[in-house]
């Protein structure tokens, strides 16, 4: 079963390197009754349907499938809870790990988070100098929660 193990951190923007080649992301969430999260994402004209299970520690099940762009646009408009999450993502390689740096827009403008995906919950990694407080277990920083409780209203 595919697993996602990720840690999430806040960022000190003053220490960031020059950022280039953003992935422009729009994503939304389809309401569910259980503990699963169902996401539709469009990033640089490619679309994906992602299903995520409940987290145990830092680990959770994750299934991701490509979908036709036109279908994803309709899903975002017709099935997802508004507003959509909009952000620019930058991939930064640091000491053997790829960090995903997300600069949020819209109601979440000003929020910058960095995520690292690991092979094991105990995998060692070195934090870049621009990474600050860990927020992996703070539900406010989950994208699905930023729809109903945006950063601008904290």
Phi, psi and omega in degrees: 000130180296137181236148173243127174235110183223152174238145186235139184223152169283167188229141171268103187297335181292340183259002182292147172287175174297131183258131182225158174056062180289150167266119179273119188241134167235132180213153178219169184236133178270128181301142177227162179266338185259210182266357181282154173245132180242118186239142169247129181228137169243125180224117179049050176065023171237144186235147182218144170254126182234133175243129181235139178270181178292141180281140169240107189068235179263001189250140172207158177291144177214128177236128183228134184225137174291145176227155177301140183304317180298320177296317181298319178300317179294319179298317179300319182285319191258333188249337187271148176288125178282159356278166176282157171275129177236133181201163171250133181245134177240136177260123183235119177276126179217117176050047174086001178235147175264123176261136175259115182256118183250123173254110186280154180234182178065223181294347180252014180303140182100340178276128177230123178231153176239136178237147174230131176262136185240161176275340184209145180300333182262008181298132178282145175206158178255131180280137173294159182297338182274355178274134179239237189296135175282136180231024184304326185256008179266109186297341179300332185269003175285133182306319181298329179279335180292344177290311183271339180228072185294153182306324182295346182252009179285000000 
